């Protein structure tokens, strides 16, 4: 084991909470998994690998439910996915220096928290209009976020969903379905990138414990969502948490100021 048992128990509780919060609003939790893992693990190859696997477990259930309820159509999502898969794979193959990785991770966490918080205020708007954009925009957005996702080891939905809501790309439920599916395919692509670059590192005990935690949390979060509970407060609380951890990761692990 790479993590003391008492730390692992606390980490499992944290992963359970993150999976519950994120799955309730359509995300996988990859950004927060990375942040929590960076506090206890030395190897950032293990950090990236475990985060992607946990992401995959959570969004698989969410995607299934979106498809089952008719919110996910491949024809609408294809441009985002086609562009994101190869670029997520490419991003995952980059063997970054540790401080560079944590700087990117910290910056990504801070940006994602700002986007997520901004989305909660956007939900206050009574407008429910959608806008039409050139078809190439879907490829550009999908590719750019896919590359960033593979680079820092997250699915990318936490960037994509707030951005598309801001652009009024479609209805909120459809954007959530796209984000979930986007996270799913990018997590798979990112894992393949880690495998081919010999950067996949999954300590057995830690991985099994954390996967179990996010599986349970993800299922709980999905059921919260199905009961139509308000997600606004959950999103805001999560955004604040991610912002605080992102600042810590950037300053302590990336810039090594403390």
GIQUIZI-V918333 format. One record per residue. N is the residue number from 0. RES is the residue in one letter. OMEGA is omega in whole degrees, -180 to 180 (NA if undefined). Layout:
# GIQUIZI-V918333
N_RES_OMEGA ; N_RES_OMEGA
This chain:
# GIQUIZI-V918333
0_X_179 ; 1_X_-176 ; 2_X_175 ; 3_X_-172 ; 4_X_-179 ; 5_X_177 ; 6_X_-180 ; 7_X_178 ; 8_X_178 ; 9_X_180 ; 10_X_178 ; 11_X_177 ; 12_X_177 ; 13_X_179 ; 14_X_178 ; 15_X_-180 ; 16_X_-180 ; 17_X_-179 ; 18_X_179 ; 19_X_-179 ; 20_X_-174 ; 21_X_-179 ; 22_X_178 ; 23_X_180 ; 24_X_172 ; 25_X_-179 ; 26_X_-179 ; 27_X_179 ; 28_X_-175 ; 29_X_-178 ; 30_X_180 ; 31_X_175 ; 32_X_178 ; 33_X_-178 ; 34_X_-179 ; 35_X_-180 ; 36_X_-179 ; 37_X_179 ; 38_X_-173 ; 39_X_-179 ; 40_X_179 ; 41_X_-176 ; 42_X_179 ; 43_X_170 ; 44_X_176 ; 45_X_179 ; 46_X_-179 ; 47_X_-176 ; 48_X_-178 ; 49_X_-180 ; 50_X_-180 ; 51_X_180 ; 52_X_179 ; 53_X_176 ; 54_X_-178 ; 55_X_-179 ; 56_X_-176 ; 57_X_-173 ; 58_X_176 ; 59_X_179 ; 60_X_-180 ; 61_X_-179 ; 62_X_178 ; 63_X_-178 ; 64_X_178 ; 65_X_179 ; 66_X_-179 ; 67_X_-178 ; 68_X_173 ; 69_X_-179 ; 70_X_-177 ; 71_X_177 ; 72_X_-175 ; 73_X_-178 ; 74_X_179 ; 75_X_-174 ; 76_X_-173 ; 77_X_-179 ; 78_X_179 ; 79_X_-175 ; 80_X_-179 ; 81_X_-179 ; 82_X_-173 ; 83_X_-174 ; 84_X_-179 ; 85_X_-178 ; 86_X_173 ; 87_X_176 ; 88_X_179 ; 89_X_180 ; 90_X_-179 ; 91_X_-179 ; 92_X_179 ; 93_X_178 ; 94_X_-175 ; 95_X_170 ; 96_X_-172 ; 97_X_-177 ; 98_X_177 ; 99_X_178 ; 100_X_-177 ; 101_X_175 ; 102_X_177 ; 103_X_180 ; 104_X_-180 ; 105_X_178 ; 106_X_180 ; 107_X_179 ; 108_X_-180 ; 109_X_179 ; 110_X_-178 ; 111_X_179 ; 112_X_179 ; 113_X_178 ; 114_X_-177 ; 115_X_178 ; 116_X_179 ; 117_X_180 ; 118_X_-179 ; 119_X_177 ; 120_X_177 ; 121_X_180 ; 122_X_179 ; 123_X_-178 ; 124_X_-179 ; 125_X_-176 ; 126_X_178 ; 127_X_-177 ; 128_X_173 ; 129_X_-178 ; 130_X_178 ; 131_X_180 ; 132_X_176 ; 133_X_-176 ; 134_X_-178 ; 135_X_-180 ; 136_X_179 ; 137_X_179 ; 138_X_-179 ; 139_X_-180 ; 140_X_-180 ; 141_X_-179 ; 142_X_-178 ; 143_X_-179 ; 144_X_176 ; 145_X_179 ; 146_X_179 ; 147_X_180 ; 148_X_180 ; 149_X_-177 ; 150_X_-176 ; 151_X_173 ; 152_X_174 ; 153_X_-177 ; 154_X_176 ; 155_X_-178 ; 156_X_-178 ; 157_X_172 ; 158_X_-172 ; 159_X_-175 ; 160_X_178 ; 161_X_-180 ; 162_X_-179 ; 163_X_175 ; 164_X_178 ; 165_X_180 ; 166_X_-177 ; 167_X_-178 ; 168_X_179 ; 169_X_178 ; 170_X_-176 ; 171_X_-178 ; 172_X_179 ; 173_X_177 ; 174_X_177 ; 175_X_178 ; 176_X_178 ; 177_X_-179 ; 178_X_180 ; 179_X_179 ; 180_X_178 ; 181_X_178 ; 182_X_-178 ; 183_X_-176 ; 184_X_179 ; 185_X_176 ; 186_X_177 ; 187_X_-180 ; 188_X_179 ; 189_X_178 ; 190_X_177 ; 191_X_177 ; 192_X_178 ; 193_X_180 ; 194_X_-176 ; 195_X_178 ; 196_X_-180 ; 197_X_-179 ; 198_X_-180 ; 199_X_-180 ; 200_X_-177 ; 201_X_175 ; 202_X_-167 ; 203_X_-174 ; 204_X_-179 ; 205_X_-178 ; 206_X_180 ; 207_X_-179 ; 208_X_-177 ; 209_X_176 ; 210_X_177 ; 211_X_-179 ; 212_X_-178 ; 213_X_176 ; 214_X_179 ; 215_X_-180 ; 216_X_180 ; 217_X_178 ; 218_X_177 ; 219_X_-179 ; 220_X_179 ; 221_X_179 ; 222_X_174 ; 223_X_180 ; 224_X_-179 ; 225_X_178 ; 226_X_174 ; 227_X_174 ; 228_X_-180 ; 229_X_-179 ; 230_X_-174 ; 231_X_-180 ; 232_X_178 ; 233_X_-180 ; 234_X_-178 ; 235_X_178 ; 236_X_178 ; 237_X_-180 ; 238_X_179 ; 239_X_179 ; 240_X_-179 ; 241_X_180 ; 242_X_-179 ; 243_X_-180 ; 244_X_178 ; 245_X_177 ; 246_X_-180 ; 247_X_-180 ; 248_X_-179 ; 249_X_-175 ; 250_X_-173 ; 251_X_-177 ; 252_X_-177 ; 253_X_-178 ; 254_X_178 ; 255_X_-180 ; 256_X_-178 ; 257_X_NA
